[in-house]
Amino acid sequence: MPLALWGGQKIMSIDRMRAQLSEKPGFLAALDQSGGSTPGALRHYGIPDSAYSGDEEMFTLMHEMRVRIITAPSFTGDKIIAAILFERTMDGLVEGKPVPSYLWQDRGVVPFLKIDKGLEPEANGVSLMKPIPGLDDLLARAVKLGVYGTKERSVVNLANPEAIAAIASQQFDIARQVAAHGLVPILEPEVLIKSPDKAKAEAILRDELAKGLDALPGDYQVMLKLTIPEKPDFYLDLMKHKRVQRVVALSGGYPLDEACERLSANHGMIASFSRALLGDLKVSMTDAEFDATLATAIDKIYRASTIKH
């Protein structure tokens, strides 16, 4: 294929992804458990630590689980508009195709990449992201593989204004680096659902995010992934900001039904769930049982993302 034609097709594909992320009803599937959380995710799925030896075997089993999810009949762009991948998943194959290509071309699901390398120890009530060595190389590789955007997570526990300002500043710094590669960053400063100061921390965070959005250089858009707030519709003003493509919610450890009930009270906010989406899936299920269980969770999360009260 001539390079100019391929470039034109790639631009058209990105335009379709952008329209889907901006306008289509649905939610994001977070399939991005990484090194530290993988053993727990496998145990919950029914694979004990004794079933593998070393990281390579562990990640192979995790990839098999994710392939089972994204090839399930119910996992399509009809209700799941995007999926967030771990780096090893992005680099893997499904049915002979790179995972990002399979998601978009075969499933109609926009691929994102988790880029953070985990959290620093908590200090002053927050956990900043660890340094991300080789980030520019990773972002360049993601672009070549057809990834649309990225996600980066840090954590807020206490309502410490200076520390939350540092969280927001770090998030926006990384977002600028991501946007320089033409990717759309999802900023994820998670307020822990067990925070003793959750509502107050959310108020401080909202103000810091608003300031950061106002100060963004250029004209690129970002997405925000936030804990479902204590006060319904608390983030409406952020959703209306011209630099925000979409605001999505993390489940944060809430059980599926509670996460959906809380989300349904927040107009314009859609889900980006992980544990709440995948929590009932087991390796021992038949393919029919597996898909039926996944479809039930997808339907609940879709309704909470699209039907508000």
HELIX and SHEET records of a PDB file:
HELIX    1   1 LEU A    3  GLU A   23  1                                  21    
HELIX    2   2 GLY A   35  SER A   37  5                                   3    
HELIX    3   3 THR A   38  TYR A   45  1                                   8    
HELIX    4   4 ASP A   49  ALA A   51  5                                   3    
HELIX    5   5 GLY A   54  ILE A   70  1                                  17    
HELIX    6   6 GLU A   87  MET A   90  1                                   4    
HELIX    7   7 VAL A   99  SER A  101  1                                   3    
HELIX    8   8 TYR A  102  ASP A  106  3                                   5    
HELIX    9   9 ARG A  107  ARG A  107  1                                   1    
HELIX   10  10 LEU A  135  LYS A  144  1                                  10    
HELIX   11  11 PRO A  161  ALA A  179  1                                  19    
HELIX   12  12 LYS A  198  ASP A  214  1                                  17    
HELIX   13  13 LEU A  236  MET A  239  1                                   4    
HELIX   14  14 LEU A  256  LEU A  263  1                                   8    
HELIX   15  15 ARG A  275  LEU A  278  1                                   4    
HELIX   16  16 ASP A  287  THR A  306  1                                  20    
SHEET    1   A 9 VAL A 126  SER A 127  0                                        
SHEET    2   A 9 GLY A 149  VAL A 156 -1                                        
SHEET    3   A 9 VAL A 110  LYS A 114  1                                        
SHEET    4   A 9 ILE A  80  LEU A  85  1                                        
SHEET    5   A 9 PHE A  27  LEU A  31  1                                        
SHEET    6   A 9 ILE A 270  PHE A 273  1                                        
SHEET    7   A 9 VAL A 244  LEU A 250  1                                        
SHEET    8   A 9 VAL A 222  THR A 227  1                                        
SHEET    9   A 9 VAL A 184  VAL A 191  1                                        
SHEET    1   B 2 LEU A  93  VAL A  94  0                                        
SHEET    2   B 2 LYS A  97  PRO A  98 -1                                        
END                                                                             
